[in-house]
Amino acid sequence: MPRAFIAIIFALIAFALPAHARIQIDLSNPGASPLPIAVPDFSGASADEARYAADIASVITGDFSHSTPFKVLKAAAYPQSAAQLASSGPLFAQWKGINADALLTGTATLTPDGKIKVEYRLYDTNSEQQLIGRRYTVDTRFWRHIAHRIADDVYQELTGEQGYFATRIVHIGESKGLDGKTMKKLCVMDQDSANYQCLTDGSSLVLTPHFNPNLQKVIYMSYASGVPRLYFLDMPTGQQTIIGDFEGLNSTPRFNAQGTKVAMTLTQGHEGNPEIYEMDMRSRALKRLTYHRAIDTSPSYNPEGDKIVFNSDRGGQPALYIMNSDGSNVTRLTYGDGRYYSPAWSPRGDLIAFVKELKGVFHIGVIDPQGGEERLLTDGYMDDSPTWAPNGRVLVFSRQANRADRTRIFTIDLTGYNLRELPTPTDASDPAWSPLIK
């Protein structure tokens, strides 16, 4: 396992108490204008420090540029350089002159023991007050992670909600081997496509990975031994554990929010019908939740863990249903035209994402748990497998633009704006978001 997954240990020191913010981004208002923010290069005394400083600011700028709440102002308009900011501090009148409501500054210093110390300050230019200031010290290998951590700090300070930048996305990477057969590998990358790595060699089929909501651990199905098994991969250590060995077809394992139980689809028994089962992660005990001649699949827990949304054709065509986590009180959620698949309950609990096929077009959509206010966010030849960022504000999904196109990974904001591709070296499907990396 590459050492990039070794647990990160760093010192975090708050060197200024945050002032009361006069600027605040209202994420509940989809029509709100993005906040103009300036992110000049951080400063560094030596050439190496200046390079790290500029790279860190560039990663932060990329995070904000791809996030709906922010509008990053063009660097050509910045009235002060990194060196000027480091020596004399912000000249607020000049920053207000380019309509910057927020200003992020910082410095990078290399320490004698091979670490990098990054200090930053976030200012409200209108009140001319510092909102937050912190210092991170880490091994230089983890400079990108610190950039994402700073972006998350700023996001939380200005919105009051958790960020999502210091995260990873696991998925299935697909490519052709020398024999022409398709290889499916378990792969992972940062949420901005950096640090791309594949964790399996493609010699065995792997399916539907998902992160534990609280840990950097991935659960997935694999046919590595010729039979379907449920695997648990610890990302920091690379340790892989078999936690289930099942007959028949197996797919769509997904944790509850507490990480103590896993719901999945199994085809066990003489009838071989896809049903939903639940496994207790402590005892490994398996419990069947659905009993129906229809196809029941793709379970997803609500944040409290007492409800499960799933896909079933028991009503004549695929639709979404909700049941108690013990399998009782099954109620239909969707009644609209078209076919519904792949539900994913938001970590905020307010919405359920899904795939809808209507008249040959596939959409990623959201609906509230009471079955109201259905909204379609995308449309395409084949949009599939939506899962949520840990703050419930962004979705990641796979897309095939047409029959000849390869499968790619995209993200889209909950508002339906800010669609962007996450570049991958091969076909990529079944994406799933990690929790924040601390």
N, C-alpha and C positions, 0 to 999 in steps of 0.2 A: 504493500500500500504506500503510495507517495506520501512523503512527510508533510506535504501541504495540508494534510488533514489532522496533523498533530494539534491537540488542543492549544488554543492561544491563551497565554497568560500575560496580562499587562497591568500596568499601574494606571489608575484613573484618579486624577486629582482635580477637584474643582477649585480654581484660584480666584473666582469672583462670584459673589451671590447674584443670581439673576434678578434684574430689575423687573418691575411689573410691565408686561408687554403692552404697548399701545397699538401695536399691529398684531392682527390675529386673522388667520385664514379660516373661514367658515366652510368646512367640508360638507355640511348639511345643505348648502345652497349650491345646486348644480349650475346656476347661472352666474355665480360670483366670478369676477375677473381674477386672473392669476396674479400673485404678488410679485412685483418687480424686485428682483434681488441681484446684487452684484457679487461676483466671486472672483476677485483678482487672484493672480498667482500668489501662493504663499511665498514667504521670503526664506532664503538660506544664505549663510555667510560664505560657505565654500561652494565650489562648482558642483560637488556631489550633493550637498545639501540643497542647493538651488534646483537641481534636477528633480530630486525627490519632492521638493516643495511644489514645483510646477506640475508634476505628475499627480500629486494628491489633489490639487485644486482642479485639475482636468477631470478626474474621476468624479469629484463632487459636482462639478458643472454638468457632467453627463447625467448623473442621477437626477438633478433638478430639471434638466432640459427634457427628460422623459417622464416627468411627473406633472400632472395637470395643475396642481395648486401653485406652481412657480412659473415665472417668466424670467429667465436669465438674461440680463442685459448684455449687449455686445461689448467685448473687451476693448474694442477700439475707442469706445466713448469714455473709458474709465479715466478720471482726472488725476489719479495718483498711481504711481508704480508700487510694486511690492516693497522695494527698498524705502520709498518715501513713507509708506504706511508703517513700516517697522520702526523707522527713526522718529517720526513726528506724530503718528496716529492719524485717524481720519479727520479730514477737513469736511465737516458735515454739509456745509453750505454747497460745496462743489458736488458732493454725491447727490444731494437733493436736486441739484441743477440738471442731472441726467435722469431724474425721476426714480432713483433707487430708494425704495422704502426700507429695504434691509441690506446690510453689508456684512459679508463674512470675510474676515482676515485671519492670517495665521503665519506661523513660522515652523521650520523644520530644522532640527539640530541632531547631528550624529554624535553618539556618546562613545567613550573609549572602549566600552565592552561590546560594541557591535550592534547597538540598538539605535532606534530613531525616536526622538522626542518631538511630538507634534503638539503645538499649542494653537488654539484658535479662539476667536472672539466674534460673537454675533451682535451687531448693533442695529438699533432702531434709529434711522437717520432723522426722522421727524422729531422725536423726543431727544435725540442726541444722547441716548443712553445705551449702555451695554446690557444685553438681555441674558447672555450666557457666555461663559468662558471655561474651557477645560484643557487639560493636558493628558495626552496618551503617550506611553512609552512602551514600545514593542520591538521585537526582532525585525530587522529591515525586510525580511521575507513577507511580512504581513502589512506592508504599507497600504496596499489596496484595501484591505479590511478596515484599517483605521479611517481611510477616506469615506468608506460607506458608513462607518459608525458616526462620523461627524455629520454626514448628510442626514442620518436618522435622528441625531440630536437636534438638528435644526428643524427638521420636519415636526418632531414632537413639540418643540418649543413654540412653533408658530401655528400649529394646528390643534394642539392639545391631545393628539392621538399618536399611537405608536407608528414608527416608520416601517419600511420594508426593504431598505437598500442592502443591509448586511445579511443577505439571504442567498440560498442556492436553489437551483431548479434541477431536479432529477428527471430523467426521461429515458426513453428507449431510442438508441441510435441505430439506424438501419443502413446497411451497405451490402454490396455484392462481394462474395468471396471469390477466390481464384477459380473455383468450380462453378461459378455462376449462381450459387445459391445465396439467398438473403440471410445475412447474419444480423441478429438482434442483440445489441449490447446494452447493458445498464450503464448510463453515462450521467455526468453531473457537471454543472457549470455555475458560476456566479450569476446573479439575476441580470447582469449586464453582458453576459456571454463570455466573460473572462474566465481564466483558469479552467478550461475545458478538459475533462478527463473521462475515460471510460473505465469502468470498474470490473467488467467481465470481458472475456475474450471473444464472445460471439459464437462459441462452439455449441451452446445450448440455448434454447428458446427462453426468453425472459419476458414477463408480462406485468403490466399495471403496477408500477412502483408508487409508494406513498410514504411520506415522512411521518414519523411520530410527531405529534403537534408540540411536544415539549423537549424533545431530544434530537440530536443530529444522528438519527437512526432511521433506516429505510426498510420497509417491508415490501416484498415482491414475490411473485410466483416464478418458479424456474423448473425446467425439465432436465436439469443437469445430470440426473441419474437415470433418465429415461421415464421417470414417473413424476407427476406434478407434486412439488413440495413448496411449502411456504418458508421463505428465508427472511432472516433478520440481519441487516448489515449495519455495524457500528462504524460510522464514517470517520471519527477521529482515529480509531485504532485499526480499522480494516478487518476486524473480527467478524466472521460470518457464522450464523447459527441456524440450523434447521429447527423450526418450531412447529411444523405440521407436515404430515405425510398423508395425502388423501387420494382416494380412488376417483376416477372420472376426471372431468374437466373442472378447472379451478380458475378463478379470476377475481378481480376487483377487491382486494383486501384493503380495508380502510380503518384506521384507529378511531376510537372515540377521543374527545378533547383531553381526557385525563391520561390517555396512553395506556389504559389498563385492559381494554378489550378491543377486539378486531372483528368487524363484520365482513363477510365475504360471500361469494357465490360458489356453491359446490354442486356437483351432480353425483350424489351418492345414492346407493340403494338400487334395487332392481329396476325402478322406473326410469332412472337416469335423467330426471327432470331438474333443470336449474332452480335451486332454492337458496334462500339466504340463511346463513349460519352465523353464529357468534362464538368466538374463542376467547376465553379468559386467559390473559397473558401470564397470570401467576400459576394457575393450576393446569393450563393447557387443555382444560375441559371444553368440549365442543357441544354447542346447543343449537338445534334447528329452530328457526324462527318462523318460516313460512311453510304452509302446506297447501299447495294449489297445483292444479294440472297445467296452469299457465307458466310462462317463463318469468321468474322473479330474479332480478339482478341489480347490480350497481348500488349497494346500500351506502348511505352516508349519514352519520350521526349529527344531531344538533349540538350546540356547545354544552348544554347541560347533560347530554348523554342519555336522556330519557325518551328521545324520539329518533326514528330512523326514516329517512326518505329513500325510496327505491323506485326502480323502473319495473313495470309489469304489463303484460298484454292481456291480463285477465278480463279486461273490459272490452276486448275485441281488437284493439290495436294498442301499441305501446303508449303508456301514459305514466304519470308520476303518482305515487301513493305515499302516504305517511302512516306509520304504525308506532305503537309504543315499543320501547327497546326490548320488551319480552315477547314481541310478536302479536300482541293483542291490539284490538281497536284499529283495524286497517280502514283507512278512509282515502278516497280518491282526491288528488290535489288538482290535476289539470283536466279541463274539459274542452280546450280549444281545438280548432282544426289542426291537423297534422299529427306527427308522431313525436313523442318525447323520449329522450334517452339521457343517460350519464348525469344524474343529479349530483350536486355538491353543495352541502349546506355551508353558508358563510360562517367564519369564526365569530362574527358579530351576532349571528343568530337571526338577523333581520331579513335575509334573502336566501333563496336557493337558486343556484345556477343550473343550467341544463342545456342540452342540445335539442333543437327542434327541426324536424324535416318537414317541409311544407312545399308541395308542388315541385319536388325535385331540388329545392334549395335548402341548404343547412344553415341554421342560425345558432349562435350562442345567445342565450337569453337569461333573464332572472325573473323570479316571481316571489311574492311574500309567502310565508308558511300557511296563510289562510286561503291562498289560492287567488289573491287579487293582484291587480297592477302588474300583469305580465308585460315585460319589455324585452324586445329583441335588440341586441347590441351589434350583431354582425350578420352578414349573409355571404354565402360562398358555395362553391362546388362541394366542399367537404370540410366543415368546421366541426371539431370534435374535442372531447376530453377536457372540459373546463375545470380548473381548480383555482383556489383563492390564494392571494397573498395573505400573510399572517394578520394583517390589519383589516382585511375584508374590503379593501378599496380598489383592488386591481385583480383582474383575472388573467390567467395564462391558459392557452389552448393550442391545439394543433390545427393546421390548415393545409389542405391541398387545393391549389387554385383551379386546376383543371386535370383532366385524366392524364395528361403527359407530365404534369408538374410533380416535383418531389414534395414530400410532407415536411412542413416547416413549423416552427414554434413562434407564436405571437402573444403579445399582451395587449390588453385593452382596459381602459379605465371604466369604472362602474357607471359613469355617465354615458358611455358609448363613444367617447372621444379618445384621442391619443392612441390609436392603433399603431403598433410597431413590431417589426420582426426582431427576434433574437437569433442572430446568425449562428448556425451550427455547421460543422464540416460535412455532415452526411444528412440523410433523411432523419427526422426526429419526430417522435410521437409520444403520447401518454405523459405529458409533463405534469409535475407536481411540485409545489412550493415548499421550502423548508421553513421551520421557525427561525426567528432572528438568531444570528450567531453572536453570542456574547463574548 
